Amino acid sequence: MSQRSRVLPGFGLSLGFTLAYVSLIVLIPLSAVFIKSLGIGWDGLWEILTSERILKSLQLSFSAALIAALVNVVFGLLLAWCLVRYTFPGKRIVDALVDLPFALPTAVAGIALTSLYAPTGWIGQYLTPLGIEVAYTPIGITLALIFIGLPFVVRTVQPVLSDIETELEEAASALGANRWQTITKIILPILFPALLTGFALAFARGVGEYGSVIFIAGNQPYKTEIAPLMIISRLEEYDYAGATTIAVVMLILSFGILFLINLVQAWASRRTGRVAQ
């Protein structure tokens, strides 16, 4: 049997370069992190895993990233829908502003949010008398993660939404479907894999975010101290093994959550493919 010809030759060479590049950029550095963390020993590892301060920081980082990603899924979808389906004055400006968190240095974003939501800030001075504190609280951390994670959802959903033909909605309406049925039975099943991808990207970015959070968090132990700050603190103490151990814990937790998201995304893609046929 003759070997099946390929449109682009050189698959073996391309695959070799790809694996070498991924190993150099991703696998080798991650392996070094794992190896370095072994230097702390089992006693040191158990001390980190049972430290209330570290556990609180991990809980805060992952919970804030999860909440921010969920919020971005909802409002990112609405924003993408408006940009794709409607024409309005200033649409190009709004579309450009979506990418602003990508271009803006994270430290600048953190300082700007802090100046806005601090008790004496432009917005915080009106919220504080109402008993609503944003800066130096977990709410402020979540707000910062929402700010830096929104573009991931919008830019992931926007091209998929653009490819959905409006004829599908018109056909559903002609067959007697109301707006809610059209959204839940036609639109959302097609967008679901893209929404999951945007959620995963926003969540992953939020877990490891440091620059935009460090200013608005206030860094109060057991309250507003994030896990990346604990890593920086260990590095400043020249405790490289302890810092890499915390990083490994974050890496394992993040990988497990993202792996589950990828499984759900693969299931949704197969289901959408059957529906589309």
Summary of the structure (lengths in Angstrom):
residues: 277
radius of gyration: 22.7
end to end distance: 32.4
largest distance: 79.6
contacts: 823
relative contact order: 0.14
helix: 80%
strand: 0%
